[in-house]
Structures are given as structure tokens and as C-alpha cells.
Amino acid sequence: MVYRFINENREYFGLRWLCQHFGIGLNCYYNYLEDKKNDYHTQSDAIYERIKYIYYNNNRTVGHRAMRIFLSRYGIHLSKTTIHKYMNKDLNLATVIMLEKPGYKACKKHRIFDNLLNQNFLLMRKTRYGALSLHICASLMDGSDTTVPLLIYTTEPLLPL
């Protein structure tokens, strides 16, 4: 806007006086006339569009580090700090932070239901050591029900109890 005013009124007020009055250097005014940053602005606009496309297609969970990897797949190689500046300052895009799931706290089972459907509670699966893991709902001597894990080292299928 200021450059346009200077361009329209430079013959009446004088170019140097107008640039000095608005605090603009002559070099900046001549750069405006030659439109030197046009290529930079078109390139940065294309990068902005690509960043927004990647950001919204990944549910807003891509930060500046992952965005660098995504952009390099499209052939756009920028530094991490440049992408951080584009995302946070220019485009105002912030990553949705995924909260960490709370850890499992093992405790005593407060209620074990009766086997009304007479289902077989025999679970067999291989552990990383090659053993079969067998979980049985057993009754202890004091009358409380609990789950007792047993490890049986065999590769043949187990028969239900």
C-alpha cells in the first residue's frame, strides 16, 4: 500500500523524501518495482498448501519433525526449523497431542462370575518362549476364586479339563 502511494506521488513529493518519511530504504522500493520476491512467494504458497494438505489428511497429528519426512516424499527438502516456522508462525497449525494411556495396575479381582453357560475357560496361546499358556479359573482352599496361570511346555493341543 505504501509502495503504491510512493509510486503515484514520487514526482510531486520526490522519491527520496517519501522513502525517508515512511522509513523505507530506496533499495526496498526498487526491489518492489522489480518484484524480486515473486518467485519466493509463489514457491512458499505452494509449500503452505502442501503442508495444510498433509496436516489435515493425517488428523492434525503431524508435527514439524514428521512433516519434514512427508514433504521430502513430495520432493520438498526444507530444514526442520523452516518447517516449524511455516507451521507455527505463518500457518498457525499446532499438533493435537495424544495423551499417553494410563498403565495397567494389577490388583485383586473383586468379582468373578459363575460359569452359567458352561463355557470352557481354557485359553491356549504361544508365549515368546514357545510354551503354551494355560489360564484356569480355580477355587483355592480358602474358598476364594482366582485365575491361575500355568505354563505347559508342549506343542500338542491341550484337551479341555
DOZA-686044 format. One record per atom (N, C-alpha, C): residue in three letters; z, x, y; atom name. Coordinates in steps of 0.02 Angstrom, whole numbers, padded with zeros to 5 digits. Layout:
BEGIN
['ALA',[Z,X,Y],'CA']
...
% end
This chain:
BEGIN
['MET',[00000,00041,-00059],'N']
['MET',[00000,00000,00000],'CA']
['MET',[00000,00044,00063],'C']
['VAL',[00042,00096,00063],'N']
['VAL',[00046,00140,00120],'CA']
['VAL',[-00019,00179,00127],'C']
['TYR',[-00046,00201,00070],'N']
['TYR',[-00109,00239,00072],'CA']
['TYR',[-00166,00196,00100],'C']
['ARG',[-00166,00132,00083],'N']
['ARG',[-00218,00089,00109],'CA']
['ARG',[-00211,00081,00185],'C']
['PHE',[-00149,00075,00209],'N']
['PHE',[-00137,00069,00281],'CA']
['PHE',[-00159,00133,00317],'C']
['ILE',[-00143,00190,00288],'N']
['ILE',[-00164,00254,00317],'CA']
['ILE',[-00240,00259,00319],'C']
['ASN',[-00271,00238,00265],'N']
['ASN',[-00345,00241,00261],'CA']
['ASN',[-00378,00196,00314],'C']
['GLU',[-00349,00138,00327],'N']
['GLU',[-00378,00092,00376],'CA']
['GLU',[-00365,00114,00448],'C']
['ASN',[-00308,00147,00461],'N']
['ASN',[-00289,00162,00530],'CA']
['ASN',[-00287,00236,00547],'C']
['ARG',[-00319,00278,00508],'N']
['ARG',[-00315,00350,00520],'CA']
['ARG',[-00356,00371,00582],'C']
['GLU',[-00407,00334,00599],'N']
['GLU',[-00446,00353,00659],'CA']
['GLU',[-00409,00335,00723],'C']
['TYR',[-00370,00281,00721],'N']
['TYR',[-00335,00259,00781],'CA']
['TYR',[-00273,00301,00794],'C']
['PHE',[-00230,00313,00740],'N']
['PHE',[-00167,00349,00748],'CA']
['PHE',[-00173,00424,00733],'C']
['GLY',[-00221,00441,00693],'N']
['GLY',[-00227,00510,00671],'CA']
['GLY',[-00196,00518,00601],'C']
['LEU',[-00232,00554,00559],'N']
['LEU',[-00211,00561,00489],'CA']
['LEU',[-00145,00599,00482],'C']
['ARG',[-00139,00655,00517],'N']
['ARG',[-00079,00695,00511],'CA']
['ARG',[-00017,00659,00537],'C']
['TRP',[-00025,00623,00591],'N']
['TRP',[00032,00587,00619],'CA']
['TRP',[00056,00531,00571],'C']
['LEU',[00009,00494,00542],'N']
['LEU',[00027,00441,00495],'CA']
['LEU',[00061,00469,00432],'C']
['CYS',[00033,00523,00405],'N']
['CYS',[00064,00553,00345],'CA']
['CYS',[00134,00579,00359],'C']
['GLN',[00142,00609,00419],'N']
['GLN',[00208,00635,00437],'CA']
['GLN',[00256,00577,00450],'C']
['HIS',[00233,00523,00480],'N']
['HIS',[00275,00466,00496],'CA']
['HIS',[00300,00432,00432],'C']
['PHE',[00257,00426,00380],'N']
['PHE',[00276,00394,00317],'CA']
['PHE',[00307,00442,00267],'C']
['GLY',[00310,00505,00284],'N']
['GLY',[00340,00555,00239],'CA']
['GLY',[00297,00572,00180],'C']
['ILE',[00231,00570,00189],'N']
['ILE',[00184,00584,00135],'CA']
['ILE',[00146,00648,00153],'C']
['GLY',[00140,00692,00106],'N']
['GLY',[00103,00753,00119],'CA']
['GLY',[00027,00739,00119],'C']
['LEU',[-00008,00782,00154],'N']
['LEU',[-00081,00774,00157],'CA']
['LEU',[-00112,00781,00087],'C']
['ASN',[-00083,00825,00047],'N']
['ASN',[-00109,00836,-00021],'CA']
['ASN',[-00103,00772,-00063],'C']
['CYS',[-00048,00735,-00054],'N']
['CYS',[-00040,00671,-00091],'CA']
['CYS',[-00092,00620,-00069],'C']
['TYR',[-00106,00619,-00004],'N']
['TYR',[-00155,00571,00021],'CA']
['TYR',[-00225,00588,-00006],'C']
['TYR',[-00242,00652,-00007],'N']
['TYR',[-00308,00671,-00034],'CA']
['TYR',[-00312,00661,-00110],'C']
['ASN',[-00257,00669,-00144],'N']
['ASN',[-00256,00653,-00216],'CA']
['ASN',[-00267,00578,-00227],'C']
['TYR',[-00239,00537,-00181],'N']
['TYR',[-00251,00465,-00186],'CA']
['TYR',[-00324,00449,-00175],'C']
['LEU',[-00355,00482,-00129],'N']
['LEU',[-00426,00469,-00115],'CA']
['LEU',[-00470,00489,-00174],'C']
['GLU',[-00454,00544,-00207],'N']
['GLU',[-00494,00567,-00264],'CA']
['GLU',[-00475,00531,-00328],'C']
['ASP',[-00419,00495,-00327],'N']
['ASP',[-00396,00456,-00385],'CA']
['ASP',[-00389,00501,-00446],'C']
['LYS',[-00351,00556,-00438],'N']
['LYS',[-00344,00606,-00491],'CA']
['LYS',[-00302,00581,-00549],'C']
['LYS',[-00256,00536,-00538],'N']
['LYS',[-00212,00513,-00592],'CA']
['LYS',[-00239,00452,-00629],'C']
['ASN',[-00301,00433,-00617],'N']
['ASN',[-00329,00375,-00650],'CA']
['ASN',[-00332,00385,-00726],'C']
['ASP',[-00355,00444,-00748],'N']
['ASP',[-00358,00457,-00820],'CA']
['ASP',[-00288,00457,-00851],'C']
['TYR',[-00240,00485,-00816],'N']
['TYR',[-00171,00487,-00841],'CA']
['TYR',[-00144,00416,-00849],'C']
['HIS',[-00156,00373,-00800],'N']
['HIS',[-00130,00305,-00803],'CA']
['HIS',[-00164,00264,-00858],'C']
['THR',[-00228,00272,-00868],'N']
['THR',[-00262,00235,-00922],'CA']
['THR',[-00237,00259,-00991],'C']
['GLN',[-00226,00324,-00998],'N']
['GLN',[-00201,00351,-01061],'CA']
['GLN',[-00129,00328,-01074],'C']
['SER',[-00087,00330,-01022],'N']
['SER',[-00018,00308,-01032],'CA']
['SER',[-00014,00233,-01045],'C']
['ASP',[-00058,00194,-01015],'N']
['ASP',[-00059,00122,-01029],'CA']
['ASP',[-00078,00108,-01102],'C']
['ALA',[-00124,00146,-01129],'N']
['ALA',[-00143,00138,-01200],'CA']
['ALA',[-00085,00158,-01245],'C']
['ILE',[-00049,00211,-01226],'N']
['ILE',[00010,00232,-01265],'CA']
['ILE',[00065,00179,-01261],'C']
['TYR',[00075,00150,-01202],'N']
['TYR',[00126,00097,-01194],'CA']
['TYR',[00110,00038,-01239],'C']
['GLU',[00047,00018,-01241],'N']
['GLU',[00028,-00039,-01284],'CA']
['GLU',[00039,-00023,-01358],'C']
['ARG',[00024,00039,-01378],'N']
['ARG',[00034,00058,-01448],'CA']
['ARG',[00109,00059,-01465],'C']
['ILE',[00150,00084,-01418],'N']
['ILE',[00223,00085,-01430],'CA']
['ILE',[00250,00014,-01437],'C']
['LYS',[00228,-00032,-01393],'N']
['LYS',[00252,-00101,-01398],'CA']
['LYS',[00229,-00134,-01462],'C']
['TYR',[00167,-00119,-01484],'N']
['TYR',[00141,-00146,-01546],'CA']
['TYR',[00183,-00124,-01606],'C']
['ILE',[00198,-00059,-01609],'N']
['ILE',[00238,-00032,-01665],'CA']
['ILE',[00310,-00060,-01661],'C']
['TYR',[00337,-00062,-01601],'N']
['TYR',[00407,-00084,-01592],'CA']
['TYR',[00418,-00156,-01615],'C']
['TYR',[00374,-00202,-01594],'N']
['TYR',[00384,-00272,-01611],'CA']
['TYR',[00362,-00288,-01683],'C']
['ASN',[00316,-00250,-01711],'N']
['ASN',[00296,-00262,-01780],'CA']
['ASN',[00347,-00236,-01830],'C']
['ASN',[00393,-00194,-01809],'N']
['ASN',[00446,-00168,-01853],'CA']
['ASN',[00514,-00198,-01835],'C']
['ASN',[00514,-00258,-01809],'N']
['ASN',[00575,-00297,-01795],'CA']
['ASN',[00622,-00262,-01747],'C']
['ARG',[00595,-00225,-01700],'N']
['ARG',[00633,-00191,-01647],'CA']
['ARG',[00685,-00143,-01674],'C']
['THR',[00673,-00113,-01732],'N']
['THR',[00721,-00066,-01761],'CA']
['THR',[00697,00006,-01758],'C']
['VAL',[00641,00019,-01726],'N']
['VAL',[00614,00087,-01723],'CA']
['VAL',[00638,00120,-01659],'C']
['GLY',[00673,00176,-01667],'N']
['GLY',[00696,00215,-01610],'CA']
['GLY',[00644,00267,-01590],'C']
['HIS',[00662,00311,-01544],'N']
['HIS',[00613,00359,-01519],'CA']
['HIS',[00596,00412,-01571],'C']
['ARG',[00642,00428,-01616],'N']
['ARG',[00627,00478,-01668],'CA']
['ARG',[00576,00451,-01718],'C']
['ALA',[00588,00390,-01741],'N']
['ALA',[00541,00359,-01789],'CA']
['ALA',[00475,00341,-01754],'C']
['MET',[00478,00324,-01690],'N']
['MET',[00418,00307,-01653],'CA']
['MET',[00371,00367,-01648],'C']
['ARG',[00399,00427,-01644],'N']
['ARG',[00358,00488,-01642],'CA']
['ARG',[00317,00494,-01707],'C']
['ILE',[00347,00477,-01763],'N']
['ILE',[00312,00481,-01828],'CA']
['ILE',[00258,00428,-01831],'C']
['PHE',[00274,00367,-01809],'N']
['PHE',[00224,00313,-01809],'CA']
['PHE',[00165,00330,-01764],'C']
['LEU',[00179,00357,-01705],'N']
['LEU',[00125,00374,-01658],'CA']
['LEU',[00082,00431,-01685],'C']
['SER',[00113,00479,-01720],'N']
['SER',[00072,00534,-01748],'CA']
['SER',[00025,00509,-01802],'C']
['ARG',[00043,00453,-01836],'N']
['ARG',[-00003,00423,-01884],'CA']
['ARG',[-00064,00393,-01851],'C']
['TYR',[-00056,00373,-01787],'N']
['TYR',[-00113,00347,-01749],'CA']
['TYR',[-00149,00401,-01710],'C']
['GLY',[-00128,00463,-01718],'N']
['GLY',[-00162,00519,-01684],'CA']
['GLY',[-00135,00533,-01615],'C']
['ILE',[-00078,00505,-01597],'N']
['ILE',[-00048,00517,-01532],'CA']
['ILE',[00011,00565,-01542],'C']
['HIS',[00005,00626,-01517],'N']
['HIS',[00056,00677,-01528],'CA']
['HIS',[00091,00691,-01461],'C']
['LEU',[00153,00665,-01456],'N']
['LEU',[00194,00675,-01397],'CA']
['LEU',[00262,00702,-01418],'C']
['SER',[00298,00731,-01371],'N']
['SER',[00364,00756,-01388],'CA']
['SER',[00414,00698,-01393],'C']
['LYS',[00470,00712,-01424],'N']
['LYS',[00522,00661,-01434],'CA']
['LYS',[00550,00638,-01367],'C']
['THR',[00559,00685,-01321],'N']
['THR',[00588,00666,-01256],'CA']
['THR',[00539,00624,-01215],'C']
['THR',[00474,00637,-01221],'N']
['THR',[00425,00596,-01185],'CA']
['THR',[00425,00525,-01212],'C']
['ILE',[00428,00518,-01277],'N']
['ILE',[00430,00451,-01307],'CA']
['ILE',[00494,00415,-01288],'C']
['HIS',[00549,00453,-01286],'N']
['HIS',[00613,00425,-01265],'CA']
['HIS',[00609,00399,-01193],'C']
['LYS',[00577,00437,-01150],'N']
['LYS',[00569,00416,-01080],'CA']
['LYS',[00524,00354,-01075],'C']
['TYR',[00469,00354,-01113],'N']
['TYR',[00424,00296,-01112],'CA']
['TYR',[00460,00233,-01136],'C']
['MET',[00499,00240,-01191],'N']
['MET',[00531,00181,-01220],'CA']
['MET',[00588,00155,-01177],'C']
['ASN',[00632,00200,-01155],'N']
['ASN',[00693,00177,-01121],'CA']
['ASN',[00684,00166,-01046],'C']
['LYS',[00649,00210,-01013],'N']
['LYS',[00643,00203,-00940],'CA']
['LYS',[00584,00161,-00919],'C']
['ASP',[00525,00175,-00948],'N']
['ASP',[00464,00141,-00925],'CA']
['ASP',[00458,00071,-00955],'C']
['LEU',[00468,00064,-01020],'N']
['LEU',[00458,00000,-01054],'CA']
['LEU',[00523,-00039,-01065],'C']
['ASN',[00580,-00007,-01056],'N']
['ASN',[00645,-00038,-01064],'CA']
['ASN',[00653,-00068,-01133],'C']
['LEU',[00634,-00030,-01184],'N']
['LEU',[00641,-00051,-01254],'CA']
['LEU',[00700,-00014,-01285],'C']
['ALA',[00746,-00051,-01314],'N']
['ALA',[00804,-00021,-01346],'CA']
['ALA',[00805,-00043,-01419],'C']
['THR',[00828,00001,-01462],'N']
['THR',[00830,-00013,-01533],'CA']
['THR',[00889,-00060,-01549],'C']
['VAL',[00876,-00108,-01593],'N']
['VAL',[00929,-00150,-01618],'CA']
['VAL',[00967,-00109,-01670],'C']
['ILE',[01031,-00099,-01658],'N']
['ILE',[01070,-00057,-01702],'CA']
['ILE',[01094,-00098,-01761],'C']
['MET',[01079,-00074,-01821],'N']
['MET',[01101,-00108,-01881],'CA']
['MET',[01173,-00086,-01896],'C']
['LEU',[01217,-00134,-01903],'N']
['LEU',[01287,-00118,-01917],'CA']
['LEU',[01293,-00096,-01990],'C']
['GLU',[01337,-00049,-02001],'N']
['GLU',[01348,-00024,-02068],'CA']
['GLU',[01388,-00076,-02107],'C']
['LYS',[01368,-00086,-02169],'N']
['LYS',[01403,-00134,-02211],'CA']
['LYS',[01472,-00108,-02228],'C']
['PRO',[01521,-00152,-02229],'N']
['PRO',[01589,-00128,-02246],'CA']
['PRO',[01591,-00108,-02319],'C']
['GLY',[01629,-00057,-02333],'N']
['GLY',[01634,-00031,-02401],'CA']
['GLY',[01671,-00080,-02446],'C']
['TYR',[01658,-00076,-02510],'N']
['TYR',[01691,-00119,-02559],'CA']
['TYR',[01761,-00093,-02572],'C']
['LYS',[01809,-00138,-02568],'N']
['LYS',[01878,-00119,-02581],'CA']
['LYS',[01898,-00151,-02648],'C']
['ALA',[01910,-00110,-02698],'N']
['ALA',[01930,-00135,-02763],'CA']
['ALA',[02002,-00159,-02761],'C']
['CYS',[02013,-00217,-02790],'N']
['CYS',[02080,-00244,-02791],'CA']
['CYS',[02089,-00286,-02855],'C']
['LYS',[02148,-00311,-02864],'N']
['LYS',[02163,-00351,-02923],'CA']
['LYS',[02129,-00419,-02917],'C']
['LYS',[02098,-00443,-02971],'N']
['LYS',[02064,-00507,-02971],'CA']
['LYS',[02116,-00562,-02963],'C']
['HIS',[02109,-00605,-02915],'N']
['HIS',[02159,-00655,-02904],'CA']
['HIS',[02147,-00719,-02945],'C']
['ARG',[02085,-00728,-02971],'N']
['ARG',[02072,-00787,-03011],'CA']
['ARG',[02015,-00772,-03059],'C']
['ILE',[02024,-00784,-03123],'N']
['ILE',[01971,-00778,-03172],'CA']
['ILE',[01965,-00847,-03205],'C']
['PHE',[01906,-00876,-03201],'N']
['PHE',[01896,-00943,-03226],'CA']
['PHE',[01886,-00944,-03302],'C']
['ASP',[01902,-01000,-03332],'N']
['ASP',[01893,-01009,-03404],'CA']
['ASP',[01819,-01011,-03422],'C']
['ASN',[01803,-00993,-03482],'N']
['ASN',[01734,-00993,-03507],'CA']
['ASN',[01718,-01063,-03533],'C']
['LEU',[01703,-01109,-03486],'N']
['LEU',[01691,-01179,-03504],'CA']
['LEU',[01624,-01189,-03540],'C']
['LEU',[01574,-01148,-03526],'N']
['LEU',[01508,-01156,-03556],'CA']
['LEU',[01499,-01112,-03617],'C']
['ASN',[01551,-01078,-03637],'N']
['ASN',[01549,-01033,-03695],'CA']
['ASN',[01493,-00981,-03689],'C']
['GLN',[01487,-00953,-03631],'N']
['GLN',[01436,-00902,-03619],'CA']
['GLN',[01459,-00835,-03647],'C']
['ASN',[01411,-00793,-03664],'N']
['ASN',[01425,-00727,-03688],'CA']
['ASN',[01433,-00681,-03628],'C']
['PHE',[01491,-00654,-03617],'N']
['PHE',[01503,-00611,-03560],'CA']
['PHE',[01491,-00538,-03575],'C']
['LEU',[01446,-00525,-03621],'N']
['LEU',[01431,-00457,-03642],'CA']
['LEU',[01375,-00431,-03598],'C']
['LEU',[01389,-00383,-03557],'N']
['LEU',[01338,-00353,-03513],'CA']
['LEU',[01323,-00284,-03538],'C']
['MET',[01260,-00272,-03554],'N']
['MET',[01240,-00205,-03577],'CA']
['MET',[01191,-00176,-03527],'C']
['ARG',[01204,-00116,-03508],'N']
['ARG',[01157,-00080,-03465],'CA']
['ARG',[01169,-00006,-03475],'C']
['LYS',[01116,00032,-03464],'N']
['LYS',[01122,00104,-03473],'CA']
['LYS',[01153,00134,-03410],'C']
['THR',[01198,00180,-03422],'N']
['THR',[01226,00218,-03367],'CA']
['THR',[01184,00280,-03358],'C']
['ARG',[01201,00319,-03309],'N']
['ARG',[01161,00379,-03298],'CA']
['ARG',[01174,00433,-03350],'C']
['TYR',[01224,00424,-03391],'N']
['TYR',[01238,00472,-03444],'CA']
['TYR',[01207,00452,-03511],'C']
['GLY',[01170,00396,-03513],'N']
['GLY',[01138,00374,-03574],'CA']
['GLY',[01182,00330,-03617],'C']
['ALA',[01241,00312,-03594],'N']
['ALA',[01285,00269,-03634],'CA']
['ALA',[01273,00196,-03613],'C']
['LEU',[01294,00151,-03655],'N']
['LEU',[01291,00080,-03638],'CA']
['LEU',[01358,00059,-03610],'C']
['SER',[01355,00021,-03557],'N']
['SER',[01416,-00002,-03525],'CA']
['SER',[01430,-00073,-03550],'C']
['LEU',[01489,-00085,-03574],'N']
['LEU',[01508,-00149,-03603],'CA']
['LEU',[01568,-00175,-03565],'C']
['HIS',[01563,-00234,-03536],'N']
['HIS',[01619,-00263,-03499],'CA']
['HIS',[01642,-00326,-03536],'C']
['ILE',[01704,-00329,-03553],'N']
['ILE',[01732,-00384,-03591],'CA']
['ILE',[01788,-00415,-03550],'C']
['CYS',[01788,-00480,-03547],'N']
['CYS',[01844,-00515,-03515],'CA']
['CYS',[01897,-00523,-03569],'C']
['ALA',[01951,-00485,-03564],'N']
['ALA',[02002,-00482,-03616],'CA']
['ALA',[02068,-00508,-03590],'C']
['SER',[02109,-00529,-03636],'N']
['SER',[02177,-00551,-03621],'CA']
['SER',[02224,-00495,-03639],'C']
['LEU',[02267,-00476,-03593],'N']
['LEU',[02314,-00423,-03606],'CA']
['LEU',[02378,-00451,-03637],'C']
['MET',[02423,-00407,-03657],'N']
['MET',[02484,-00427,-03691],'CA']
['MET',[02529,-00470,-03647],'C']
['ASP',[02528,-00457,-03581],'N']
['ASP',[02573,-00495,-03538],'CA']
['ASP',[02544,-00563,-03518],'C']
['GLY',[02484,-00581,-03544],'N']
['GLY',[02454,-00646,-03532],'CA']
['GLY',[02406,-00648,-03473],'C']
['SER',[02398,-00593,-03436],'N']
['SER',[02351,-00593,-03380],'CA']
['SER',[02281,-00576,-03404],'C']
['ASP',[02232,-00608,-03374],'N']
['ASP',[02162,-00594,-03391],'CA']
['ASP',[02136,-00539,-03346],'C']
['THR',[02096,-00496,-03373],'N']
['THR',[02066,-00442,-03334],'CA']
['THR',[02000,-00422,-03365],'C']
['THR',[01960,-00385,-03329],'N']
['THR',[01897,-00360,-03354],'CA']
['THR',[01907,-00289,-03376],'C']
['VAL',[01888,-00274,-03438],'N']
['VAL',[01900,-00208,-03466],'CA']
['VAL',[01832,-00175,-03479],'C']
['PRO',[01815,-00120,-03445],'N']
['PRO',[01751,-00086,-03460],'CA']
['PRO',[01759,-00039,-03519],'C']
['LEU',[01711,-00041,-03564],'N']
['LEU',[01710,00004,-03622],'CA']
['LEU',[01643,00041,-03621],'C']
['LEU',[01643,00104,-03641],'N']
['LEU',[01581,00141,-03647],'CA']
['LEU',[01568,00154,-03721],'C']
['ILE',[01510,00133,-03744],'N']
['ILE',[01491,00143,-03813],'CA']
['ILE',[01429,00187,-03814],'C']
['TYR',[01433,00243,-03848],'N']
['TYR',[01378,00290,-03849],'CA']
['TYR',[01331,00275,-03907],'C']
['THR',[01285,00230,-03897],'N']
['THR',[01235,00213,-03946],'CA']
['THR',[01174,00188,-03909],'C']
['THR',[01117,00192,-03941],'N']
['THR',[01056,00167,-03910],'CA']
['THR',[01033,00103,-03943],'C']
['GLU',[01068,00082,-03996],'N']
['GLU',[01050,00018,-04029],'CA']
['GLU',[01081,-00040,-03990],'C']
['PRO',[01048,-00097,-03991],'N']
['PRO',[01077,-00155,-03955],'CA']
['PRO',[01141,-00178,-03989],'C']
['LEU',[01189,-00198,-03947],'N']
['LEU',[01253,-00220,-03972],'CA']
['LEU',[01251,-00295,-03987],'C']
['LEU',[01286,-00316,-04037],'N']
['LEU',[01290,-00387,-04054],'CA']
['LEU',[01347,-00418,-04014],'C']
['PRO',[01339,-00482,-03996],'N']
['PRO',[01393,-00516,-03960],'CA']
['PRO',[01455,-00520,-04002],'C']
['LEU',[01512,-00519,-03969],'N']
['LEU',[01577,-00523,-04004],'CA']
['LEU',[01593,-00594,-04024],'C']
% end
